[in-house]
Amino acid sequence: MAPAQLQPDLRSTPVYRSLLERKTIAGVEDRMAIFNATLALAVVMGSGLWYWLVAAAAFHLAIARLTRHDPWLRQVYIGYARQSDRYDPWPRTGLRQGRRPAGFGRDLLC
């Protein structure tokens, strides 16, 4: 064997699975699980509709099944929801030319 093969690779770093996956609570993304639990507790404590816990549990199971198939479902949906419904390539008369967006040095001298 060559001397390079006898030495261990000193530049290898372990990558843990928990750093690559989405943070979940009982199989559901943490933000969705917290929202579902908060809404269920608010309805039950506020109005006493105890059957809402069954509906919240069913919703949790449905979201867990969707998350199992696609962990990035919420982020993809939000990305599509933020896009406009259609693209209009034609110029309009009310648009200002040469204006920078807010936060990109608008109204500052170059």
Kinemage of the C-alpha trace (Angstrom):
@kinemage 1
@onewidth
@group {chain A} dominant
@subgroup {mainchain}
@vectorlist {calphas} color= white
{ca met a 1} P 0.000 0.000 0.000
{ca ala a 2} L 1.077 3.522 -0.659
{ca pro a 3} L 1.823 5.735 2.365
{ca ala a 4} L -1.082 8.046 1.475
{ca gln a 5} L -3.569 5.207 1.879
{ca leu a 6} L -2.321 4.292 5.363
{ca gln a 7} L -2.992 7.728 6.846
{ca pro a 8} L -6.547 8.572 7.873
{ca asp a 9} L -8.248 11.421 6.064
{ca leu a 10} L -7.708 14.373 8.408
{ca arg a 11} L -10.105 16.685 6.559
{ca ser a 12} L -13.250 14.599 6.951
{ca thr a 13} L -16.059 16.044 9.019
{ca pro a 14} L -19.099 14.096 10.144
{ca val a 15} L -22.405 15.485 8.921
{ca tyr a 16} L -25.254 14.715 11.264
{ca arg a 17} L -28.674 13.934 9.857
{ca ser a 18} L -30.365 16.266 12.335
{ca leu a 19} L -28.587 19.244 10.748
{ca leu a 20} L -29.972 18.460 7.300
{ca glu a 21} L -33.596 17.652 8.079
{ca arg a 22} L -36.484 19.957 8.958
{ca lys a 23} L -37.291 20.453 12.621
{ca thr a 24} L -40.513 18.589 13.342
{ca ile a 25} L -42.836 17.993 16.260
{ca ala a 26} L -44.541 14.599 16.020
{ca gly a 27} L -43.853 14.468 12.282
{ca val a 28} L -45.129 17.980 11.503
{ca glu a 29} L -43.037 21.063 10.847
{ca asp a 30} L -42.617 22.902 14.130
{ca arg a 31} L -44.369 26.124 13.051
{ca met a 32} L -47.428 24.258 11.782
{ca ala a 33} L -47.622 22.069 14.900
{ca ile a 34} L -47.382 25.065 17.232
{ca phe a 35} L -50.021 26.956 15.224
{ca asn a 36} L -52.373 23.954 15.258
{ca ala a 37} L -51.950 23.395 19.007
{ca thr a 38} L -52.377 27.077 19.816
{ca leu a 39} L -55.522 27.355 17.737
{ca ala a 40} L -56.985 24.185 19.253
{ca leu a 41} L -56.267 25.323 22.806
{ca ala a 42} L -57.678 28.785 22.136
{ca val a 43} L -60.926 27.343 20.774
{ca val a 44} L -61.277 24.778 23.559
{ca met a 45} L -60.384 27.147 26.393
{ca gly a 46} L -62.300 30.102 24.964
{ca ser a 47} L -65.540 28.490 23.926
{ca gly a 48} L -65.458 25.018 25.466
{ca leu a 49} L -65.854 23.178 22.177
{ca trp a 50} L -64.125 19.974 23.215
{ca tyr a 51} L -64.795 18.233 19.914
{ca trp a 52} L -62.324 20.705 18.338
{ca leu a 53} L -59.502 18.599 19.832
{ca val a 54} L -60.567 15.715 17.568
{ca ala a 55} L -60.546 18.019 14.540
{ca ala a 56} L -57.104 19.361 15.515
{ca ala a 57} L -55.747 15.826 15.910
{ca ala a 58} L -57.107 14.846 12.492
{ca phe a 59} L -55.570 17.979 10.956
{ca his a 60} L -52.251 17.142 12.630
{ca leu a 61} L -52.292 13.628 11.195
{ca ala a 62} L -53.094 14.953 7.720
{ca ile a 63} L -50.270 17.495 7.864
{ca ala a 64} L -47.891 14.797 9.191
{ca arg a 65} L -48.697 12.641 6.186
{ca leu a 66} L -48.068 15.541 3.791
{ca thr a 67} L -44.821 16.421 5.571
{ca arg a 68} L -43.625 12.825 5.315
{ca his a 69} L -43.975 12.976 1.531
{ca asp a 70} L -42.559 16.515 1.088
{ca pro a 71} L -40.825 18.226 4.045
{ca trp a 72} L -40.528 21.534 2.140
{ca leu a 73} L -44.238 21.754 1.280
{ca arg a 74} L -44.914 24.950 3.231
{ca gln a 75} L -41.910 26.813 1.836
{ca val a 76} L -42.795 25.852 -1.733
{ca tyr a 77} L -46.414 26.947 -1.233
{ca ile a 78} L -45.341 30.297 0.248
{ca gly a 79} L -42.985 30.864 -2.690
{ca tyr a 80} L -45.770 30.264 -5.193
{ca ala a 81} L -48.257 32.358 -3.201
{ca arg a 82} L -45.918 35.368 -3.214
{ca gln a 83} L -45.598 35.342 -6.990
{ca ser a 84} L -48.149 37.257 -8.977
{ca asp a 85} L -50.884 35.484 -10.881
{ca arg a 86} L -49.593 36.543 -14.266
{ca tyr a 87} L -46.619 38.228 -15.901
{ca asp a 88} L -47.336 41.483 -17.696
{ca pro a 89} L -44.335 42.423 -19.888
{ca trp a 90} L -45.845 45.626 -21.269
{ca pro a 91} L -44.666 49.006 -19.954
{ca arg a 92} L -47.162 51.165 -18.142
{ca thr a 93} L -47.424 54.917 -18.137
{ca gly a 94} L -47.493 55.324 -14.346
{ca leu a 95} L -44.148 53.624 -13.657
{ca arg a 96} L -41.114 55.661 -12.649
{ca gln a 97} L -37.925 54.853 -14.493
{ca gly a 98} L -34.596 54.443 -12.730
{ca arg a 99} L -35.906 54.129 -9.172
{ca arg a 100} L -34.132 51.732 -6.861
{ca pro a 101} L -36.186 49.553 -4.511
{ca ala a 102} L -36.518 50.563 -0.877
{ca gly a 103} L -33.503 49.515 1.150
{ca phe a 104} L -31.119 49.545 -1.846
{ca gly a 105} L -29.794 53.082 -1.468
{ca arg a 106} L -32.862 54.925 -2.686
{ca asp a 107} L -32.565 58.718 -2.312
{ca leu a 108} L -28.818 58.524 -1.605
{ca leu a 109} L -26.209 60.334 -3.642
{ca cys a 110} L -24.007 58.038 -5.711
